[in-house]
Amino acid sequence: MPPKPINPNEHLVIPGWINEDYFRPILEKDVTNFDKIVNFTPIAATAPGENYTSIMVRVVIDLLFKGVAMREWGIPDVEKYIRKYPIPSKFFDEGIKMNQVDESDFNVLNHGDSWSNNIMFNYKDNGEIDRTIFVDLQMCKWGSPAQDLLYMIITSASLDIKTKEFDHFIQIYHERLVECLKLLNYAKRIPTLRDKLNFTEHLSRPME
């Protein structure tokens, strides 16, 4: 049994509609081989004072599946990989680690929810994009630029593009970053792609 998640704000009143009955039909529709909800735990997502614009709730759900889809993929020794698959609480712990800020690294102000639906586009008469504006700014946070960039690529690019052009996306971002830092007369050493701006090292390390 995974450990009970820590609630950062025990005083937050969780809205009554956030319950198993609300989420069950969603899981039945969207989660392959879903059987039933084993544990359902709604808790606060932030500590008191970290967000004044909205109530943020994290829902921890332990599920029972009718079978393991990996067994249908034809992978040799598949049981070995199934046994190593992390439990949900492990994914959460890794997410907490990822969001810890190393002040010695190069950090930026991240949007916090950077995907295509949070960008407004203005178009020229010929259909070209003229300018863009970020919206939905209540989750901005200080940290590695890898967080926003990887989230944008994974959520907003089609599978064929993000697998073929992933390194190209990183290069484009870095070139624009360097351009902006020079324009702003950034006084410190400008990071290179081999510095701690190493996105794959920051977010793709294996779980311990």
FENUR-V78730 format. One line per field, one symbol per residue. ss: DSSP state (a for helix, b for strand, c for the rest). burial: # if it has 24 or more other C-alpha atoms within 12 Angstrom, else .. A space follows every 50 residues. Layout:
ss=???
burial=???
This chain:
ss=cccccccccccccccccccaaaaaaaaaaacccbbbbbbbbbbbcccccc ccccccbbbbbbbbbcccaaaacccccaaaaaaacccaaaaaaaaaaacc cccccccbbbcccccaaabbbbbcccccbbbbbbccccccbbbcaaaaaa aaaaaaccaaaaaaaaaaaaaaaaaaaaaaaaacccccccccccccccaa aaaccccc
burial=....#..............#...............##...######.... .....########............................#.....#.. .....###.######.......................#...######## .###...............#..##..#............##.#...###. .##.....
